């Protein structure tokens, strides 16, 4: 196996110069770099990532923390991961998914390990012990999500408030005045005071109250079976509701199946508008869901930029970026039925 000494001998440079080329720790001329890289290729030399990280004092690895032990993965979350990983790669970093539990102790253990250069945190709670732990430490971090008071925190997030307001306005414009909001509020997989749910629920009720309309919150666990059971009994339990706003991606296809089984026609009897979702899940429903697309790809890339900027330019301005969901037409949204 070729060594750095072999490369230096072939390129007729010092071992230190080979190290400078490998680790970008000091500038070298273009001609010298070309000779070293040609020698590496000829000898089949493979750099040692651990040694390179040690030399540079950086691993170029970012941990994306998702509490998979407490919250199920879904199509939208996967798009956050893949787009963040793609953007990190474009900027010379590797992003790894770290399915840690929602505990501050695991944050401390990870950041002390020396394995990573930064943390990108998802599924942020209004009061989040993990954020407090990151603030106490020295490892750079950024959030996809935000706490109750995100002052001084680098974050990107869905604009849940604007998304819900736009969704309610769409329903009201079609004559709906009695609307239900379906989400997972009490299931064991739901994080305590999860920021997304809390903000969406509060905005839903505030918007309806300001308009003098009637709103109902309905709890549904995050799985297709729970959605189907809710759909099967929904008309009997909520006979006056004419439209449903559902923020529960895993349950939404089951919900429309349950409605169909119960003889409820969608959207003739009941309109359904899914929010913070994706084409993948919308297409699983029969009829295909009208939904508000989560900006997962955009926010994944912005999140990767946010943490890399904290690593490479720690004095740069903190990002405070909100992106609303956009309406995507489907077959489950119609005018309110005549009473």
C-alpha positions, 0 to 999 in steps of 0.5 A: 500500500502506497504511503505519503512518503512514496507520493512525496518521492514520486512527486519530488516534494516533501512529505509536508507538501503532500500533507498540505495538498491532502488537507488544504492546511497551507497553500501550494502552487497549482503546478505542485498540487497537480504533481502530487495528485498525479503521483497519488493517482499513479500509486493508488494512494488513498487518503486516511480520513481520520488522519486528515481530520486530525491534521485539519482539526475538523471532521467535516461531518454534521450530525442531523438529530431526529428523535426516531425513537419517539417520532415515526419517520415519514415521507416529508421528513425523509425529504428534509434528510436527503436534501440536507445531505445533498447540500452538505455534500456540495459544500464538502461536508458529510451529513449523517442521520443520528436517530437519538432520543429526545434527551439532553444527555445524548447531546452532551455525549455526542458533542464531547465525542469529537466525531462531528463538527456540528449539529442540525436539530429537527423536531424542535419543541417549544421548550427543548432541553436539547437546545439548552444543552447545545447552547451550553456547549461549544459545538456549532448547531442550527435548527430546522424548527424553533423554540418558543423564543428563538431569539439568538438561535440559528433556525429555518422552519416551516411558517406554520402560522401562515400555512394554517391561515392560508388553509383556513382562508381556502376553506372559508372561501368555499363556504365552510364555516364548521371545520375540524383540525385533525392531528396527533396530540396525545399519542406516545410518539408525539414529542411534548409541546412539539413546536409544529403542532403547537403553533398550527393548533394555536393558529387554527383556533385563533383564526377561526375565533377572529372570523367567528367560525366554529372549530374542533380539534380531533386527536388521531395517532400517527398511523394509517390504522388510526386514520382509518378508524377515525374516518369510519366514525367521523360523520357520526361523531362530528355531523356538523363539520363540512371540512377537515384540516389534517396535519397528520401525514401518516394517518391521512390516507387511512382517514380518506379510506375510513370515510369512504367505508362509512359512505361519506363522499369526499368532497361532496359530503366532507372536504379534506385538506392535508397540510405539511405533506407531500406528493408521495402521501397525497397520491396514496389516498383515494381520492387523491388528497388536496394538500399543502406541500411542505417545503422540505427540499428547500428547508433541508438545503437551507438547514445544511447551509445554516449549520455549515455557515456556523462552522465555517463563518461563526461570526456571520448573521444568524438565519431566521428563515420561515417558508410557508407551505404551498397549495397543491390541487387534488380531488378532496377539496370542494364547496361546502354542501348545502344544509 
